[in-house]
Amino acid sequence: MTRRISWALLAILVLAQICYPLTTGATRAGLTVATVVLGWLLSVGHALLSRGPRVAAALVAVATGGGFAIEAIGVATGVPFGSYDYSGELGPKLAGVPLIIPLAWTWMAWPAWLAAVRLTGGSASRAGGSASRAGDSSATAGGRTSGTGRGGSAVGLWVRRIALATVGLAAWDLFLDPQMVAEGYWVWRDATPALPGLPGIPVSNYLGWLLFAVLMMSALRPLAGPAAEHTDQRDHPMVALYLWTYFSSILAHAIFLDLPASALWGAAGMSVTAVPLAVTLLRARRARDTRREDHQPHRPGVDATR
């Protein structure tokens, strides 16, 4: 049930994102709002159905509540992102922040967290349950199996997981901010210094994303409990969401949105998490195929002379 609902929501989300370059003006703004709401429902719904109310509540508290708080502070004070203002195209505001903005934080925070868990040895047949299946345990970004026994200390594992989740979320803004600024959905009062090829957005914005992403990911695990420490087959839609976001954003920015610089910056930034994740999934699938072949019964050959 969890996977069917998640796959269905993901399919609708993908369809909405495919339609985005084909629209303009108010239609595009409305589609942007609808896409963010779908993404929020997908991530929070998956957390609820796969791990229960505690994990879903933790995700909403940390990402949605925390996202609104940091955005409200940012609009009012310019800290930590820099001075900026939202236009009125993204729907109703509270404290100067469109209500969909914290939903966007939540939308990508959950798949980024699960990607980091998968990459740091959190693969299991059931979240918080039985042991990992042979050949399905995940490699770290450096290619080694993680764990307190073989992959280093518990602290080292925690640091790697938080780092991967942080970069996995914050690097998404290398796609998001250039796209939204180009549409006029928000504007920076002082956009210097900026990254090469990405005018109109100060470097402080990306540093602010990193800071808040660290705080968010560090708080998510203690609040969510041990159920957030493992991944399994129920999480395939979230993994697909993360990889879809990565590869489709590169394609959209490079070809359809005429934003080649953000395509390069985003590709480089999100690759820290997305590329090892893709490689890990391919290796796991290859290992499963090999085991399947090894367990097939060997039938004696048929005598062709008879």
N, C-alpha and C positions, 0 to 999 in steps of 0.2 A: 504494500500500500504506500509506504513512504517513498519508494523509488518511483512508482507510477505517478504519484502526484507531483513529485519534484521534476521528473522528466517532462510532464505535461506543461508545467509552469515555465521550465527552461525553453521548451519549444516555442511557446508564445513570446517569451522574452527575445529569443533569437529572431523571430519574425519581425518584432517591433524594431529591433536594431537594424535589420536589413532594410526596413522601410525608411529609416532615418535619413540617409543621403538623398532619398527620392522626394523629400518634402522640403518646404521652406516656410519662413515666417511663423505665424501663429500655430499652424499645423505642426511644424517641427517642434516648437516649444511645448505644445500639448503632448506630443509623442515622447518628448524628453521626460516630462512629468510622469506619464504612464509607465515608461520604461523603469524609472527609479522605483515607483511603487511596486511594480512586478518583481523587481530584483529584491526589494525588502521582503515581500511576501514569500518569495522563494527561499531566501536564506533563513529567515525567522521560522517559517513553516517547516523547513527541513530540520532545523535545530530542535524544534518542538516534537516533531513526529519521530525523529531518530533517537533523541536523547532525553526527552522529557521537559517538563516546565522549568526546572531549575536552570538548565543550559540556555533555553530560549530566553528566560527572564534575565540571565546574566548578559547575554548578547545584546538584548534591548537596552539594559541599563548602561552597559559600558559603551556600546557603539552608538545607539540612538540618543540616549540621554547625554552621554559624554560628548558625542558629536555636536549636539545642539549647544551644550554649554561652551565648548571651545569656540564654536562659530560665533556665538553671541558675544563672547569676550573679544574675539578677533574683530568683529564689526565695530564694537564700542571703543576698543583701545588700540587696535593695530597689532596686538601681541597674540599669538606668536607668528602669524603669517605675514603681516604687513597691513597697510591701510587699504581697504577695499570697500566697495558698495555693491549690493545686489540690485539688479533691475527688477521690474515688476512682472517679468515674463514667466517666472517659475512658480506662480501661484501665491497664495496668502503667506504673509510673513508674521513672525513673532520676534520681537526684539531686533528687528532688521534682518532676520534670517528666514529665507523661504523654508517652509516646513518640510519640503522634500530633501533638503540638504543633509540633515542627519540620517535620513533613510538611506542615502547613497553611501555614507560611511558604513552602515550596517550591511548593505548589499554585498560589498566586497570584503568586509572584515572577516566574515565567516569562511568563505572559500579560501582566503589567504591563510587563515589559521589552520584549516584542515590540510592544506597543501604542505604547510610547515610541519605538521604532525606526521604526515605521511613520509616526508623526507628525513625525519629524525627517528624513524623506527617505531612509529605508533600504529602499525598495521596489525589488526587483530580480526578474528572471525566475528566477534561481537564487541561493541564498545564496552570497555570495562569488564569484559567477560573472559572467554577462553583464550588460550594461547594462540600465537600467530601460526597460520598454516605454513608448511614448509614451502620455501621458494617464493612466498608472497610478502615477506618482510621487506621493508623499504630500506634503501640506502640513503645515507646522508648526502648532502651536496658534494662532498668530497669523495663519495663512492664507498664509504665504509658503513657497516651496520652499526646503528647506535644503540645505546643502552647503558645502564649503570655498570654492567659487568665488562663489556667489551668495547664500548664506544666512549669511555671516559666516565667521569663522575656525574652525579645527578645535576650538579650545578652547571657543568659543561653542556649537558644535554639541554637544560633549560635555556641557557644563553643562546645556543644554536637555534633552538626552536623559536625563541622570541625574535632573534635577528632575522631569520628567514620570513617569519610572519610579518614583521615590521616592514622589511624591504618589499615583500610581496604586495602589501597594501599601499605603502607610500609611493612606490614607483608607478602605480596606476595613475597618479596625478600628472605624470609626465605626458600622458595621453589626455586626461580629463581636462585639466586647466586650459591648455592651448585651444582645445575644441570649444569649451564653454566661453572663453574670452573672445574667440573669433565670432561667436554667435551674439555677443553682447549681453550675455546673461549676468555677468559681473565685470567690474572694471577696477583696476588698481590705480590708486592716487599717485604712487611713486613706484615705478616698475624697474628701478635700477638698484643694484646691478642685476642683469638678467642672464640666463644661459644663452650661449651662442645659438642663433637661429630661432629663439623663443622670446621675441620682444613682447613687452606688455605684461610680463609676469616676473616679479622679483624672485631672486634666489631664496629670500627669506620664506617665501611660501612653501617651497619644497622642504626646507629645514623644519618649518612648523609642522608639516605633515609627518616627517620622521619622528619628531618629538612626541606628537600626540599618538602616533601609531605605537611607539614603544610603551607609552603609558597604558594604552588600550589593551595591547596584547599581554602585558604584564599583569593586568587586573583580570583578564578574562578567565584564565585557568583557575585561580583561587576561588572566584565566584561561581564558576560553572561546575567545579568538582571534577572527580576522576573520569567522568564520562566523556570529557572533552580531550582526554589524553590518547585516544585511539581512533583509528579509522577502519572502515570495513566496506563491504559492497554497497551498503546503503548510501555511502558518500560519493559514489561515482557521478551523480548529477552535479555535485558541487565541484568536483575535480574537472569535469567537463566545462562547467561555467568558467572556471579560472582560465583554463587553456583556451576556450573560445574567446574570452575577453582579450587575452594576449594576442592571439594570431589575427583575430578579426579587427582589432584596433590598429595593428600594423598595416593591414590591407586597406582599411578605411581611410586612415590618415595619409597614406602614401598615394592612393589613387583617387578616392572619391571626395575627400574633403580638402585636397590641395594643401596638406600640412606635412610636407616631407620631413621637416626638422623634428617635429614631435613624434613622427613615426620612428625615426632613428633613436631619439632619446628614450622613448617609451620602450622600444624593442630592447635596448641595452639595459635599462633599469629593471624591467620585469623579468628579463632573462635569468636573473640571479635565482629566482624561484621557479619560473615557468619551465626553463630548459631542463634542469635536473629532475623536475617533476615528470616531464614527458619521457625522459630517458628511463626513469624508474618504472613508469607504467609499461613501457615497451619491454623492459627486462623481465618484469613480473609476468607479462603475457607470454613471452618466449619460454620462461621457466614452466608455466602451466602447460603450454603446448608440448614441451619436452616430456613432462611427467605423464601426460595423457598418452603419448606415444609409447612410453616405456611400460605402461600398465595395460596396453592392449594385448590380448592373448595372441600368441604366435601360432597360426594355423599351419599344419603341414602342407607342403606344396602338392598341387594336383598333378598327377602323371599325365602329361599331354599325349602319351602314346596310346592310351586306352580309349 
